[in-house]
Amino acid sequence: MGYTAGKSSISIVMVENQEEKVNLDTGAYCTCVGKSYLKTIVPDWDNKPIPIQGLKFSSESESMKPLGIIDLTLLFPHPSKCTRLKVEFVVMDNCTSAIIGHEVDIILNVEKPYPPLLRRPAYPASPRAREALKVHIEELTYLGVLRKVGHNEQVEVTTPVIMNWHNGKSRMVGDFRALNTYTIPDRYPIPRIHETLTQLSQAKVITAMDSLKGFHQNVLKVNAKKLLRIIVHCGIFEYLRMPSGIKNAPSHYQRMMITMFPEEL
């Protein structure tokens, strides 16, 4: 069983006789798993790993410390025929990170108390939409993009979400139009298409880079997190990474890309 959310491929597999969600990356050189997550499904994992020597891993924010390699048998359930695979995972001390130095802030042109337009209720949702919404919320929480707001936390801004459907697949979109109305714009220059094509005119090789969930590589400042809280039928959730749909998201992303790839862009 599996489903896609954005470009992620989430599969339900059996690990040590337990159902677990796995974010598959079939194009990766190796498959990594964080030690904290691994401990939830294999409590005695630290007695099993094969030592690693000489290998280095890094993200754009920091070095990643490999702790060893562990063999796990994955069972992919199917109504007619199950698939059993033995997979080697590289166990990481910390498997989740973001690109540092590009923390996103949101500055409003209104003072507290905020206008009622920024405190909106959840939109009505059909049973089908609620089921799809639950899947998206669970996935983004699992990936560390969202967190559920506690019942004792003060909430001043809430944004409803819209469920978009295309070819039977759903997409959760925050309706940030009200927030964008009061957001001070970031005037960072966005490249024009014809200028980019001119730069490529003498190229002999053209390739593409997969920017999976690119906006989510930007972490949010504390103030921005409090403004980016979505409200749904099952509660209020706070974005920990930059979502699409907010006013200055393209500017923040372009600034990050120019900083990371100054020669290429």
N, C-alpha and C positions, 0 to 999 in steps of 0.2 A: 504494500500500500504506500502511495506517495502523493505528494502534491507540490505545486510550485507557488512561491510567493515572491514577486519580483522576478529575479533571475536565480534565486536559490532553489535547490532541489532538495526538499525535505522528505525523507523516507522513514517509515516505521519499520524497525527491524527488531529481531530477537537477539539480545545479548545476555549470556548467562541466564537464559530462561526468563528474561524480563523484556517487555516491550519498551523500546527507546526510540527517540527521534534523532535522526542523523542528518546533518547538513552535508550532502555529498558534493565532492569536487573531483570529477573524474579526470580533469586535466592537470591535476596537481602532481608534482614530482613525488611527494610523500603526503601521507595523511596524518594530521596532528590532532591531539586531544589534550585538553587541560587536565591537570592532576585533580583539581577539585571536582570536576564533572566525572572523571573516571572513578573516583572514590565512591560516588553514589551508586554505581552499578557493579564495581569490582572492589569491595572494601579492602581486600588483601593484595591489591595490585602491586604494592611496593616490594612484595616477595617474588614477583614474577619477571620484572623487566630485564632485558638484555642491555648491558652497558653500551654507551655510545662514546666513541673517542674520535676527536678530530673534526666533527661536524659542527658547523655554526649556523644559527638561524637568527634572523632579525626582521623586524618590522620597521616602518618609517619612523616609529617613535622610540624604539628601544631594542636592545638585544633580547633575544628570547632564549631562555635556558632549557636545553633538552635534558631530561632526566633518564631516558632510556627508551627502549623499544619493547612493546608488548604485543603478543599475538592474541587476537580475539576472533572467535568464530561468530559470524553474522548470519542470521537466517532471515531471508526476505520472504515473508508469507505471500502466497498467491492461491486463489481458489482452486486452480488445477494442479500446479506444480510449484513447490517451494524451492528457492535457490539458497544453497549454503556456500558461504565463502569464508576463507581464512584470511584475515587482513592484518598486516603489521601497522601499528600506530606508533608514532613518535610521541612520547609523553612530554608535555611542556609544563614548566613551572607556572607560566602565565600564558594562556593562549588567546587572550583578548586584549587588543590595544587599539589606539587610534592615533592619527597623525597629530602630534603635539605642535604647539606654536600657532594654531589656527582656530583657537577657541572662538565660537560664534556668540555674539551678543545681540540683543534686540533693544533698541532705544525708542521709546514712544514719545509722541509730541503732546501727550496729556499727562496730567498728574493724578495721583490717588485722591479721592476714590475714583476708580475707573468708571467710564460710562457703562450703562446696562448692556450696550451692544457687545461688550467684551465678555459678558457673563451669560452664555447662552445654554439652553437645555439640549439634551440629546435629540437628534431627529428620530421620528418614528421609523421602525425597521420591521420588515416582514420576517417570518420565521426563517426563510432561506437566507436573508441578509444577516440575521443574528447569528446563524450557524457559521457563515463565512467570516463574519466579524470576529467571532470567538477564536477562529483559527489564526487570523492575522494578529490579534492581540497576543495570543500565546506564543506565536513565533517571534514577534518583535521583543517580547519580554525575555524569551529564551536567549535571544541574540544580544541582549543588553542594550537594546535601543529604547525600550520603554520600561517604566517601573510603575507599579500601582501606588497611587497617592493614599497615604494613611488617613483614617477617619478623623484624626486629631489635627491634621495639617490645615492651615489656613489656605483657602483657595479663592483667588480674586479674579482669575481669567479662565474661562472654559470655552473650548472650541468643539462644535459637533463634527462628526465625520460623515462622509458620503461613500456608499459602496458603488463602484463602477463595475460593470460586467462587459466582457468582450470574449466572444467565442466560448462561452461557458465558464470562463475564468474570472475571478473577482479581484478587485484592487481596492484597498482602503485609502481614502484621500481625506485629509483634514480640510475642512472648509474655513480656511484662514482669511477669508475676504475682510471680515471685520477687523482682525488684528492688523492686516496689511494696510488698512485705511489709516491707522494711527501710528504706523511704523515710519520712522525717519529713513529715507532711502540712502543706500550706499551707492555712490556714483563710480564704483570701480569699473574701468573700461572693459567691455566684452568684445572680443575680436569679431570683425566682420567676415562673413563667409567668403566674399570675393578676395579679401586680403589673404586669407588662409589658403585658398586655392592658388593664388599667385605664388606663395611660398613653396607650394608643392610642384610647381610647373617643371622644375628641372630634376625632380626626384626620379631615381631609377628603381627604387624599391619603396613601396608604400605598405605599411602594416597598420594594424589597429591594436589598441590596448583595452583589455576587458576591465572596465571600472565597475566591478560588482558593488552595488549599493554605495556608489561614490559619495553621495551626500552624507551618508551615515559615518563616513570616516572623520567628519568634523565633530568634535565634542562641543557642548554648549556651556556657557558660563552660567553661574547660579541664577542670575536674574532672568536669563533667557529660558531656562528650564521652567521657571514658575509661570512664564507667559505662554509656554507651549504645552499646555495641558488639555488633552482631549477628553470629552465626556461621551460615554456610550452607555448602553443599557446595563452593563455589568460593572460600572464604576468610572472613576476618573483616573487617567493614566498620564504620566509625565514623560515627555521625550528627553532622553539623555544624549542623543545624537541629533544632528540637524536633519529635519524632515524636508521633503519636497513640498512646494506650495507656499512657503513663506516668501515674503517680498524680496529679501536680499539673498536668497539661497544661491542663485546663479553667480552673483558677485563674490560671495564667500568662496564658492567652489572654484571660480576662475582664479582668484587670488592664490588659493592653495596650489592649483595646477602650475601657475607661473612660478611660484616659489620652488616647487619640487622639480620642475622640468624647465628651467630657464633657457637652456640651449635648444631643446627640442621644440619649444613653442615660440 
